[in-house]
Every structure is written in C-alpha cells, then in structure tokens.
Amino acid sequence: MYRPKLTELTELNVINQHKVTWFKGIESRPLVSPDKQLLAYSHSLPDGKIRVLVRKLGGSAGQLLQEVALEQDGKLFSVQSWQPQSRNLLVQVVSKDGSSCDYQNYDFSQYPQYLVSTLTSCAGFVLGNAQLSADGHTLYYSKSSGGMYSSNALLAENLISGSIQTLLAAPSAGLGVTMLALSADGSKLAYVLMPESNKPELYLYEPASREHSRIASLPMPLLLIGLEWSLDQQSLLLPGSDAILQIHLADNSQHILKLPEGVKVGELSLVAENQAYISGLTPGSTTQAAMQLIKVSQPFDDSKRQISFLHDASGSSLALAVSPLSADSYAFSANWTGGWQLWLNQNGEKRQLTELPNTEQPINSISWSGDGRYIAFIQQGNLYLYDTQRQQLINKREQNDVGQALWLPDNSGLILTRVEAQTQNLWQLDLVSNDFTQLTFVASNFAQYSAEGELLYHKDGKLYQYVDGAKQDKLLEQNTDANYMAVWLQQGQRQYRYSMLGHVQRRDLNNGNEQTTQLPYQLIGIHPDPHNPDVLYATAFITPELALEFMQWQQ
C-alpha cells in the first residue's frame, strides 16, 4: 500500500548556467539521447510553425554547431522521447489543418543522416508524450476521451499485430495520464496521473508483471510537464518551476531540491548526476507573456474577416466577457501591473478594477450577471465578485476549490464547478444565504445555459442536459474530432467550439447549419459577443522568448 514519506529539503547551488539555443520563439522539451551524444528539442516559431531540432553534443570549443531540423510546411512536429538504449527518436507529426496525425520513428544511429518510418496514426495533440519500448514492439501513449484537454487513458499499442490495450482507463474528469518516461533499461514505465482533483499522482507500471503501483501523491493542484529518471534508475525527478522533486523508489521518500532565487525549471534532461539541459517552460511562464486577446470581425467570411489585437501592452491578457448590457463594454484579465488583475474596457477606455496580491496564477472564468451589475471571476480556485455599482470587490469564497462560475438566469446565485475531496461536481451557491446545493453526482464541469434556460454541462468530453444530475441527464453532443476542445459554448441560438490549431465552429441551433474556419493563431479560448454574431473575441497564444539552458549544480 502507498504511504507518503516525510519530505526533506536541500538547497541547490547552481555553479554553471548558460543559454545553449538562440532561436526566436520557444525552445522546449530538451531530450538527451541514452548515449549522451545527441540533444533533441522542440522549437515553436512566432509564425505558428513547430519543428524538432537534433544537435550533436560535445566537441571542442569553436567547433561549428551541427543541427538537423525535422520540419515540413503545413505540418507540426513535436518531439516525444528517445527509445531506451538507442538513437531512435519518437516524434509526433500533426498536419496544421488537423486532418492527419502520426507517430514517426527517426533513426539517428548514423547522425546526421537519419531513417524515418511511420509507426502508427494518432488522434491529435495530447497534453503529454509517447514512449517506444526498448525492443521497439510497443508504443505507450495517452489518448483523450473527447478531444484536447479531456481525460486521457494510458494505452499500449503492439506495433507488430496492431492490437491496442488499455493499461489504465481515463478518469471521469481531470486530465488523466499525461507524462510518460521509460527507465533506461526499459523495464519500468513512470507516468503522471491527473485525477479529478488535479493533484498529480505518480505511478510505475511494469510491463513484465503488468502491475501499477502508486509512488507519490502531491498535495496541491499542479500541472507537471517534466518527468525524468535519475541516471542510476533509483529515483524520479519532477521539475516544478522553482524546485525539483526527487522521489526515491526504494522507500517512496520525497526530497525537494530547492533552486536558487530566479532559476525556473519546467523540464530537464540529465547529462550527468548534477548536469542537465533545462527549459524554463512552465504553466506559469506560458501565461505570463504569451496570451493576447484578439477581436475577429466576420470570422466565417474569409474575404471580409478582420483580426485586431485588443491591447498593445507587454505581458498577457487572457480571459474576456462582454457586458450583457452593452457591446461597448467588456471585462478582461491582464497581468500588466506585476500580477493578474480584473480590468474593464468601456468605449475604448481601460480601467483596472482590482488590487489583488501579485501572483502568477491568472484570473479566469469571467462571468457577468444578467443585469450587468456583478462580474464573477476565479483566481487560484477562489471566487470573487466585483460590484460595478459600488465599485467594490467581494471575496465570496476562498477555499481554492472552484473551477468555473456561471450566473443563474435570475442573478440570485451561481452554478460553480467545485472540487471536493477527489470529486468534481456542479454546485449551486445562493448569494443571500451563502448556502451550497450539490446539483450533479457525476464528474461534471463547464456549466452553460441554453437559450431556453436549460442547464447544460460537460462530462467526459460530452455535453449533457441537466435533469437530475445523475442517470436521467440527457446526452446532447459527443466530440468526434480530437482536435477540438471538448467544450461547447452556448450563445443564444448559436453554439461554438474551437481547437488549439485555430479552428472555430459555429452551429445555428435553429436549423443545424454549421460554419467552420481556421484562424491563423493557436487558440487558448474563445469569447463570443452576445450582441453581434459577426464578432468573436479569442485568446491567442503568442510565443514568448524561451531558450534552452545548460545547468550544473551541487548540493
């Protein structure tokens, strides 16, 4: 049985740290080959291209840098992992229009020459990575239940027979299985599981015995994008921005390696016990300077479409909601003053509404009451209301347990996605009494109201109509395209959804007509204008400058 151990803390002293890449955009996911001779990494360019670069390590000073680029017009290449004990690099290749997706193997045993072969097809981007077994016969990967950011199951595909086995089913909410990492000898597969609570758990799977064992459970919601084995295979390393969590497999004890002030590590790949290539890519660094709000006029008419950036300011602007009373007024979140604050734009004039403590955690899920008086929003799982009449902020709930907020049609309260213990359900909050009523008893989120006033919600990448919060609820929509986010947005008689690749789809619920377009940006969210169907606001991902670094430390 899993039992957490006491955590020790060690301050690391960084004795060498320097940049090793200089391209524009984001360089991320450093991967050192098993023989420590090659470095592979992903490069996201400002124009939206994604490619993979492979570099030879070592060599004398002044030697020309040799790099091989894996890239192709109309295709997005993302590096996955090295096969244990080999120079075979696993890469995912997705077409920019989302129509094709493949896992490919690049044999770099004769670097810089390489041989490429397609291993199998895939459904689209997932939050995580795939891993090829040491013998090359099995591909381990996570697959979403209903599109981007819905729950992922852990699958093993036999590349000889084509049979696919589910090693771990997707949880009913949460991101499910994300990061994978095979040990150097290929005997153990470590993976991160994000359950409903979004507090990550770390597991080991042994293909020989087919046993799963939980070795760590983290006490707070956290998105991990790095997972690395120690060189002696006796521990696992989880970079978490300002520290690295080391978990010793002999007794599951946890050891925090605290990084010096100002050093951020989101991903790392070891060269020696105290040397690694690192990336500063963390969930925090991507929101701090990479999100911009855009306004799209005539989004579904290519000949008339116009796209403009709402704000010309350094930093990020993320969430937006147009006032129900006026198309010339919208609330939005931005981190222009050192931390995330709620802002109001009225007739082109911007005004900061809040003075919250500075934090990397963004403000999200902005929602206006139907009478235009209150703006609800979420930060760090806490619920706030801003009273526009009194110009006053109300701390409504500070339990770090709220995900999204939606106003009741009569403005008397809110429907909240709330994580309690390990479950995620919809609850109704009465604003006068502050009483909570549980509405759903199945993992649910992203509540919406239809034009007819029916409560809708999402579960497992599907859209349901609320009846009793359990078995009587009606299935309305099921996502069949893994490129799309598993969320449908209701705006009157129109229904919207979007993909990270820039797709936007709008359906007229009166006649079923669908319109689809692809915007030239990676999309983080869309915000329909309730007053004008020909105007759409969106949050676009604009690549910040993030380079790979070499780091050497001592304890």
C-alpha positions as CSV (number, residue, x, y, z in Angstrom):
1,M,0.0,0.0,0.0
2,Y,1.2,3.5,-0.8
3,R,2.2,5.6,2.2
4,P,3.7,9.1,1.8
5,K,7.1,9.7,3.5
6,L,8.4,12.8,5.1
7,T,9.9,15.3,2.7
8,E,13.4,16.6,3.0
9,L,14.6,19.8,1.6
10,T,18.0,20.6,0.1
11,E,19.1,24.0,-1.3
12,L,20.9,23.5,-4.7
13,N,23.9,25.7,-5.5
14,V,24.0,26.4,-9.3
15,I,27.6,26.6,-10.3
16,N,27.1,26.9,-14.1
17,Q,24.1,28.0,-16.1
18,H,24.1,29.3,-19.7
19,K,22.0,29.5,-22.8
20,V,22.5,26.9,-25.5
21,T,19.9,27.9,-28.0
22,W,19.2,31.3,-29.6
23,F,16.2,31.0,-32.0
24,K,13.2,33.2,-31.9
25,G,10.2,31.7,-30.1
26,I,10.1,28.8,-27.6
27,E,12.7,26.1,-27.3
28,S,11.4,23.3,-25.1
29,R,11.4,19.6,-24.2
30,P,15.2,19.0,-24.1
31,L,15.9,15.3,-24.6
32,V,19.4,13.9,-24.2
33,S,19.9,10.6,-26.1
34,P,20.6,7.4,-24.0
35,D,24.3,7.5,-25.1
36,K,24.5,11.3,-24.1
37,Q,25.7,12.2,-27.6
38,L,22.6,13.9,-29.1
39,L,20.2,16.6,-27.8
40,A,16.7,16.8,-29.4
41,Y,14.2,19.5,-28.7
42,S,11.1,21.2,-29.9
43,H,11.1,24.7,-31.4
44,S,7.8,26.8,-31.6
45,L,8.3,29.7,-34.0
46,P,6.5,33.0,-33.8
47,D,4.7,32.3,-37.1
48,G,3.0,29.2,-35.6
49,K,5.3,26.6,-37.0
50,I,6.6,23.8,-34.7
51,R,9.7,21.8,-35.6
52,V,12.2,19.4,-34.0
53,L,15.9,20.0,-33.9
54,V,18.6,17.4,-33.1
55,R,22.1,18.5,-32.2
56,K,25.4,16.6,-31.6
57,L,26.7,17.3,-28.1
58,G,30.4,17.7,-27.1
59,G,33.1,18.7,-29.5
60,S,35.9,21.2,-29.0
61,A,35.4,24.9,-28.4
62,G,34.9,26.9,-31.6
63,Q,33.6,23.8,-33.5
64,L,30.7,24.7,-35.8
65,L,27.3,23.7,-34.3
66,Q,25.7,20.9,-36.3
67,E,21.9,20.6,-36.1
68,V,19.3,18.6,-38.1
69,A,15.9,20.2,-38.4
70,L,12.8,18.0,-38.8
71,E,10.2,20.3,-40.4
72,Q,7.7,20.5,-43.3
73,D,5.3,23.1,-44.5
74,G,1.7,22.5,-43.2
75,K,3.0,20.1,-40.5
76,L,3.7,20.5,-36.8
77,F,6.5,18.3,-35.4
78,S,6.7,17.7,-31.7
79,V,9.4,15.7,-30.0
80,Q,8.2,12.8,-27.8
81,S,11.1,10.7,-26.3
82,W,14.2,8.6,-27.1
83,Q,13.8,4.9,-27.3
84,P,15.8,3.3,-24.4
85,Q,19.3,2.1,-25.3
86,S,19.1,3.5,-28.8
87,R,19.4,6.6,-31.0
88,N,15.7,6.3,-32.2
89,L,13.8,9.5,-31.6
90,L,10.0,9.3,-31.4
91,V,8.2,12.3,-33.0
92,Q,4.5,13.2,-33.4
93,V,3.6,14.9,-36.7
94,V,0.2,16.6,-36.9
95,S,-1.0,18.4,-40.1
96,K,-1.8,22.1,-39.4
97,D,-5.4,21.6,-40.6
98,G,-5.8,18.7,-38.1
99,S,-6.6,16.2,-40.8
100,S,-3.7,13.8,-40.1
101,C,-1.6,12.7,-37.2
102,D,1.2,10.1,-37.0
103,Y,3.9,8.9,-34.6
104,Q,7.2,8.6,-36.5
105,N,10.5,7.0,-35.6
106,Y,13.7,8.8,-36.6
107,D,16.8,6.5,-36.5
108,F,19.8,8.7,-35.8
109,S,22.3,5.9,-35.4
110,Q,24.2,7.4,-38.4
111,Y,23.8,11.1,-37.4
112,P,23.4,13.5,-39.2
113,Q,21.8,11.0,-41.6
114,Y,18.6,9.5,-40.5
115,L,16.0,7.0,-41.5
116,V,12.3,7.7,-40.8
117,S,9.4,5.3,-40.5
118,T,5.8,5.8,-39.6
119,L,4.8,3.7,-36.6
120,T,1.1,4.3,-36.3
121,S,-1.6,7.0,-36.6
122,C,-2.9,9.2,-33.7
123,A,-5.9,11.3,-32.9
124,G,-4.2,14.7,-32.4
125,F,-2.2,16.6,-29.8
126,V,-2.5,15.4,-26.2
127,L,-1.0,17.0,-23.1
128,G,1.9,14.6,-22.6
129,N,4.2,12.4,-24.6
130,A,4.5,8.9,-26.1
131,Q,7.3,6.4,-25.5
132,L,8.6,3.5,-27.5
133,S,9.6,0.3,-25.7
134,A,13.2,-0.9,-25.7
135,D,12.5,-3.7,-28.2
136,G,10.6,-1.3,-30.5
137,H,7.5,-3.5,-30.5
138,T,5.2,-1.5,-28.1
139,L,4.2,2.2,-28.2
140,Y,2.9,3.6,-25.0
141,Y,0.8,6.8,-25.2
142,S,-2.1,8.6,-23.7
143,K,-5.3,9.2,-25.7
144,S,-8.1,11.6,-24.8
145,S,-11.7,10.5,-24.3
146,G,-13.2,13.5,-26.1
147,G,-10.7,16.0,-27.5
148,M,-7.9,18.3,-26.3
149,Y,-7.8,18.7,-22.5
150,S,-10.4,16.0,-21.8
151,S,-9.3,12.9,-19.8
152,N,-6.5,10.7,-21.1
153,A,-6.3,6.9,-20.9
154,L,-2.9,5.1,-21.0
155,L,-2.7,2.8,-24.0
156,A,-0.1,0.2,-25.2
157,E,-0.2,-0.5,-29.0
158,N,1.5,-3.6,-30.3
159,L,3.2,-2.3,-33.5
160,I,3.6,-5.9,-34.9
161,S,0.0,-7.0,-34.5
162,G,-1.7,-3.6,-34.3
163,S,-3.6,-4.6,-31.2
164,I,-4.3,-1.8,-28.7
165,Q,-4.6,-2.5,-24.9
166,T,-5.9,0.0,-22.3
167,L,-3.5,-0.1,-19.4
168,L,-5.4,2.5,-17.4
169,A,-8.8,3.9,-18.3
170,A,-9.3,7.6,-18.4
171,P,-10.7,9.1,-15.2
172,S,-14.2,10.7,-15.4
173,A,-12.7,14.1,-15.0
174,G,-9.2,15.7,-14.7
175,L,-6.6,15.4,-17.4
176,G,-5.8,11.7,-16.7
177,V,-2.5,10.3,-17.8
178,T,-0.1,12.9,-19.1
179,M,3.8,12.5,-18.9
180,L,5.4,9.1,-19.6
181,A,9.0,8.0,-19.1
182,L,10.6,4.6,-19.5
183,S,13.6,3.7,-17.4
184,A,17.0,3.4,-19.1
185,D,16.7,-0.4,-19.3
186,G,13.0,-0.2,-20.4
187,S,11.7,-2.3,-17.6
188,K,9.6,0.3,-15.9
189,L,7.3,3.0,-17.2
190,A,6.7,6.0,-14.9
191,Y,3.7,8.1,-15.6
192,V,1.8,11.1,-14.2
193,L,-1.9,10.8,-13.5
194,M,-4.0,13.9,-13.1
195,P,-7.3,12.8,-11.3
196,E,-10.5,14.8,-10.8
197,S,-8.8,16.9,-8.1
198,N,-5.9,17.8,-10.5
199,K,-3.5,16.9,-7.7
200,P,-0.9,14.9,-9.6
201,E,-0.1,11.3,-8.7
202,L,3.0,9.4,-9.9
203,Y,2.8,5.7,-10.8
204,L,5.1,3.0,-12.0
205,Y,3.9,0.4,-14.5
206,E,6.0,-2.8,-15.0
207,P,5.2,-4.4,-18.4
208,A,6.6,-7.8,-17.4
209,S,4.2,-8.2,-14.4
210,R,1.5,-5.7,-15.7
211,E,1.4,-4.1,-12.2
212,H,0.7,-0.5,-11.5
213,S,2.0,1.0,-8.2
214,R,1.4,4.5,-6.9
215,I,4.7,6.0,-5.6
216,A,3.7,9.6,-4.9
217,S,0.7,11.9,-4.5
218,L,1.2,15.6,-4.5
219,P,-0.8,17.7,-2.0
220,M,-1.8,20.6,-4.4
221,P,-3.2,21.1,-7.9
222,L,-0.2,21.4,-10.2
223,L,0.4,20.9,-13.9
224,L,3.7,18.9,-14.4
225,I,5.2,18.9,-17.8
226,G,8.6,17.3,-17.0
227,L,9.4,13.7,-15.8
228,E,12.9,12.3,-15.7
229,W,14.6,9.2,-14.4
230,S,17.9,9.6,-12.4
231,L,20.9,8.0,-14.2
232,D,21.0,5.1,-11.7
233,Q,17.3,4.4,-12.2
234,Q,16.8,4.6,-8.4
235,S,14.7,7.8,-8.4
236,L,12.4,10.1,-10.4
237,L,12.8,13.8,-10.9
238,L,9.8,16.1,-11.3
239,P,10.7,19.8,-12.1
240,G,8.2,22.2,-10.6
241,S,9.4,25.7,-11.6
242,D,11.4,26.8,-8.5
243,A,12.3,23.3,-7.2
244,I,12.8,19.8,-8.4
245,L,11.0,17.0,-6.5
246,Q,13.1,13.8,-6.3
247,I,11.3,10.6,-5.4
248,H,13.4,7.7,-4.2
249,L,11.9,4.4,-5.4
250,A,13.4,2.3,-2.6
251,D,11.1,3.8,0.0
252,N,9.0,6.4,-1.9
253,S,10.6,9.2,0.1
254,Q,10.4,12.7,-1.3
255,H,13.3,15.1,-1.5
256,I,12.8,18.7,-2.6
257,L,15.8,20.2,-4.4
258,K,15.3,23.9,-4.0
259,L,16.6,26.1,-6.8
260,P,18.2,29.5,-6.2
261,E,16.1,32.6,-6.5
262,G,15.3,33.4,-10.1
263,V,16.1,30.0,-11.5
264,K,13.0,28.3,-13.1
265,V,12.9,24.8,-14.4
266,G,9.9,23.3,-16.1
267,E,11.6,20.5,-18.0
268,L,15.0,18.8,-17.7
269,S,17.1,16.1,-19.2
270,L,20.2,14.8,-17.4
271,V,23.7,14.5,-18.9
272,A,25.3,13.6,-15.6
273,E,24.1,13.3,-12.0
274,N,24.5,17.1,-11.5
275,Q,24.2,18.4,-15.0
276,A,21.2,18.8,-17.2
277,Y,19.7,20.6,-20.2
278,I,16.7,22.6,-18.9
279,S,13.8,24.6,-20.2
280,G,12.1,27.5,-18.4
281,L,8.7,26.4,-19.9
282,T,6.2,26.1,-17.1
283,P,2.4,26.7,-17.0
284,G,3.3,30.0,-15.3
285,S,5.8,31.1,-17.9
286,T,3.4,30.5,-20.7
287,T,0.7,32.6,-19.2
288,Q,3.0,35.4,-18.1
289,A,3.8,36.8,-21.5
290,A,2.3,34.5,-24.2
291,M,-1.5,35.3,-24.1
292,Q,-3.1,38.1,-26.1
293,L,-6.8,38.9,-26.7
294,I,-7.9,39.4,-30.3
295,K,-11.1,40.7,-31.9
296,V,-12.3,38.9,-35.0
297,S,-14.9,40.5,-37.2
298,Q,-16.7,38.4,-39.8
299,P,-14.9,35.3,-38.5
300,F,-16.6,32.9,-41.0
301,D,-16.2,35.1,-44.1
302,D,-12.6,34.8,-45.4
303,S,-13.0,37.7,-47.8
304,K,-14.2,40.1,-45.1
305,R,-12.5,38.8,-42.0
306,Q,-10.6,41.3,-39.9
307,I,-8.4,40.4,-36.9
308,S,-7.1,43.0,-34.5
309,F,-5.2,42.8,-31.2
310,L,-7.2,44.5,-28.4
311,H,-4.2,45.7,-26.4
312,D,-0.7,46.7,-27.2
313,A,1.0,46.0,-23.9
314,S,3.8,43.8,-22.6
315,G,2.6,40.9,-20.5
316,S,-0.5,38.9,-21.1
317,S,-4.3,39.4,-21.3
318,L,-6.2,36.2,-21.0
319,A,-10.0,36.0,-20.2
320,L,-12.8,38.2,-21.5
321,A,-16.5,38.6,-21.2
322,V,-18.7,41.2,-22.9
323,S,-21.2,43.0,-20.8
324,P,-24.8,41.7,-21.3
325,L,-26.0,45.4,-21.4
326,S,-23.6,46.9,-23.9
327,A,-21.4,45.7,-26.7
328,D,-19.0,48.6,-26.0
329,S,-18.1,47.2,-22.5
330,Y,-16.1,44.1,-21.6
331,A,-14.3,42.8,-18.6
332,F,-10.9,41.1,-19.1
333,S,-7.9,39.9,-17.1
334,A,-4.3,41.1,-17.6
335,N,-1.0,41.0,-15.7
336,W,0.2,44.4,-16.8
337,T,0.9,45.7,-13.2
338,G,3.0,42.8,-11.9
339,G,0.2,40.4,-11.1
340,W,-3.2,39.4,-12.5
341,Q,-6.0,41.9,-12.2
342,L,-9.5,42.4,-13.5
343,W,-9.9,45.3,-16.0
344,L,-12.9,47.0,-17.6
345,N,-12.9,48.4,-21.1
346,Q,-15.7,50.9,-21.7
347,N,-16.0,52.6,-25.0
348,G,-12.2,52.1,-25.5
349,E,-11.2,53.4,-22.1
350,K,-9.4,50.8,-19.9
351,R,-9.7,50.8,-16.1
352,Q,-8.2,48.5,-13.5
353,L,-10.9,47.2,-11.2
354,T,-9.0,45.1,-8.6
355,E,-5.9,45.3,-6.4
356,L,-5.3,41.6,-5.7
357,P,-2.0,40.3,-4.4
358,N,0.5,39.7,-7.2
359,T,0.7,36.1,-8.2
360,E,1.5,34.0,-11.3
361,Q,-2.0,32.5,-11.1
362,P,-4.2,34.1,-13.8
363,I,-7.8,35.3,-13.4
364,N,-10.1,33.2,-15.4
365,S,-13.8,32.2,-15.9
366,I,-15.1,35.8,-16.1
367,S,-19.0,35.9,-16.0
368,W,-21.4,38.9,-15.8
369,S,-24.7,38.7,-14.0
370,G,-27.6,39.2,-16.4
371,D,-28.4,42.6,-15.0
372,G,-24.8,43.8,-15.6
373,R,-24.2,44.7,-12.0
374,Y,-21.8,42.0,-10.9
375,I,-18.8,40.4,-12.5
376,A,-17.8,36.9,-11.1
377,F,-14.3,35.6,-11.7
378,I,-12.0,32.8,-10.4
379,Q,-8.3,33.1,-9.3
380,Q,-6.4,30.2,-7.6
381,G,-9.7,28.3,-7.2
382,N,-11.2,31.3,-5.2
383,L,-14.5,33.0,-6.2
384,Y,-14.7,36.8,-6.3
385,L,-17.5,39.2,-7.2
386,Y,-17.0,42.7,-8.4
387,D,-19.9,45.1,-7.8
388,T,-19.8,47.6,-10.7
389,Q,-22.3,50.0,-9.0
390,R,-20.4,50.3,-5.7
391,Q,-17.0,49.6,-7.4
392,Q,-16.3,47.1,-4.7
393,L,-14.6,43.7,-4.7
394,I,-16.3,40.9,-2.7
395,N,-14.3,37.8,-1.6
396,K,-17.1,35.3,-2.0
397,R,-15.2,32.0,-1.5
398,E,-11.6,31.4,-0.6
399,Q,-11.3,27.6,-0.3
400,N,-9.2,27.1,-3.5
401,D,-11.9,24.6,-4.7
402,V,-13.8,26.5,-7.5
403,G,-13.1,25.9,-11.2
404,Q,-15.8,27.8,-13.3
405,A,-18.6,30.2,-12.4
406,L,-22.0,30.7,-14.2
407,W,-24.7,33.1,-13.2
408,L,-28.3,31.8,-12.6
409,P,-30.7,33.4,-15.1
410,D,-32.4,35.4,-12.2
411,N,-29.0,36.6,-10.8
412,S,-29.8,35.1,-7.4
413,G,-26.8,32.9,-7.3
414,L,-24.1,31.0,-9.3
415,I,-23.5,27.5,-10.6
416,L,-20.0,26.5,-9.7
417,T,-17.7,23.7,-10.7
418,R,-16.3,22.6,-7.4
419,V,-13.7,20.1,-6.4
420,E,-14.5,18.5,-3.1
421,A,-12.2,15.7,-1.8
422,Q,-11.4,13.9,-5.0
423,T,-14.6,14.6,-6.9
424,Q,-15.6,17.4,-9.3
425,N,-19.3,18.3,-9.5
426,L,-21.6,21.2,-10.1
427,W,-22.9,23.1,-7.1
428,Q,-25.4,26.0,-6.7
429,L,-24.4,28.9,-4.5
430,D,-27.2,31.1,-3.1
431,L,-25.8,34.7,-2.8
432,V,-28.1,35.7,0.0
433,S,-27.8,32.7,2.3
434,N,-24.4,31.5,1.0
435,D,-25.8,28.0,1.1
436,F,-24.4,25.4,-1.3
437,T,-26.6,22.8,-3.0
438,Q,-25.0,19.9,-4.9
439,L,-26.5,19.6,-8.4
440,T,-24.6,16.8,-10.1
441,F,-23.3,13.5,-8.7
442,V,-21.1,12.6,-11.8
443,A,-17.8,14.3,-12.7
444,S,-19.0,17.5,-14.4
445,N,-17.8,20.9,-15.4
446,F,-18.3,23.9,-17.8
447,A,-21.9,24.6,-17.0
448,Q,-23.9,26.6,-19.6
449,Y,-27.5,27.7,-20.1
450,S,-29.3,27.1,-23.4
451,A,-31.5,29.9,-25.0
452,E,-34.5,28.1,-23.4
453,G,-33.0,28.3,-19.9
454,E,-32.0,24.6,-19.6
455,L,-28.9,23.9,-17.6
456,L,-26.2,22.1,-19.7
457,Y,-22.8,20.7,-18.5
458,H,-19.8,18.8,-19.8
459,K,-18.6,15.3,-18.7
460,D,-16.0,13.1,-20.4
461,G,-15.9,15.3,-23.5
462,K,-19.6,15.2,-23.9
463,L,-22.4,17.8,-23.5
464,Y,-25.4,16.9,-21.3
465,Q,-28.7,18.5,-20.4
466,Y,-29.3,18.5,-16.7
467,V,-32.3,16.6,-15.4
468,D,-31.4,15.1,-12.0
469,G,-27.6,15.3,-12.0
470,A,-27.2,11.6,-12.4
471,K,-28.7,8.9,-14.7
472,Q,-31.6,10.9,-16.1
473,D,-29.4,13.5,-17.7
474,K,-29.6,13.7,-21.5
475,L,-26.6,13.3,-23.8
476,L,-26.7,16.1,-26.4
477,E,-23.3,16.2,-28.1
478,Q,-20.3,13.9,-28.4
479,N,-16.9,15.1,-29.7
480,T,-15.8,13.0,-32.7
481,D,-12.8,15.3,-33.7
482,A,-9.9,15.1,-31.2
483,N,-8.5,18.4,-32.5
484,Y,-11.4,20.3,-30.9
485,M,-11.6,21.2,-27.2
486,A,-14.3,19.1,-25.6
487,V,-16.4,22.2,-24.7
488,W,-19.4,23.7,-26.4
489,L,-20.2,27.3,-25.8
490,Q,-23.9,28.4,-25.9
491,Q,-24.7,31.9,-27.0
492,G,-28.4,32.3,-27.6
493,Q,-29.3,30.0,-30.5
494,R,-25.7,29.6,-31.5
495,Q,-23.2,27.0,-30.3
496,Y,-19.4,27.5,-30.6
497,R,-16.4,25.3,-30.2
498,Y,-12.7,25.7,-31.1
499,S,-9.3,23.9,-31.4
500,M,-5.8,24.8,-30.4
501,L,-4.9,24.7,-34.1
502,G,-7.1,27.7,-34.7
503,H,-10.4,26.0,-35.9
504,V,-13.6,27.7,-34.8
505,Q,-17.0,26.1,-35.5
506,R,-20.4,27.8,-35.1
507,R,-23.7,25.9,-35.3
508,D,-27.1,27.5,-35.7
509,L,-29.3,25.6,-33.3
510,N,-32.5,26.6,-35.1
511,N,-31.6,24.9,-38.4
512,G,-28.5,22.9,-37.6
513,N,-26.3,24.8,-40.1
514,E,-22.6,24.7,-39.3
515,Q,-19.8,27.1,-40.3
516,T,-16.1,26.3,-39.8
517,T,-13.0,28.4,-40.2
518,Q,-9.3,28.3,-39.2
519,L,-7.8,31.4,-37.7
520,P,-4.0,31.9,-38.2
521,Y,-3.4,31.6,-34.4
522,Q,-3.1,28.9,-31.8
523,L,-6.2,29.5,-29.6
524,I,-6.4,29.2,-25.9
525,G,-10.1,30.3,-25.6
526,I,-12.9,32.0,-27.5
527,H,-15.4,34.6,-26.2
528,P,-18.5,35.1,-28.4
529,D,-20.1,38.6,-28.4
530,P,-23.7,38.2,-27.1
531,H,-24.8,41.3,-29.1
532,N,-23.3,40.6,-32.5
533,P,-22.8,37.1,-34.1
534,D,-20.3,38.6,-36.5
535,V,-17.9,39.5,-33.7
536,L,-15.8,36.9,-31.9
537,Y,-13.1,37.6,-29.2
538,A,-10.4,35.0,-28.7
539,T,-7.3,34.4,-26.6
540,A,-4.4,33.7,-28.9
541,F,-1.1,32.1,-27.9
542,I,1.8,34.3,-28.9
543,T,5.2,32.5,-28.5
544,P,7.4,34.2,-25.8
545,E,11.2,34.1,-26.0
546,L,12.3,30.9,-24.1
547,A,15.7,29.4,-24.7
548,L,17.2,26.1,-23.5
549,E,20.0,26.3,-21.0
550,F,22.7,24.0,-19.6
551,M,22.8,23.9,-15.8
552,Q,25.3,22.3,-13.4
553,W,24.7,22.3,-9.7
554,Q,26.0,20.9,-6.4
555,Q,24.1,20.1,-3.1
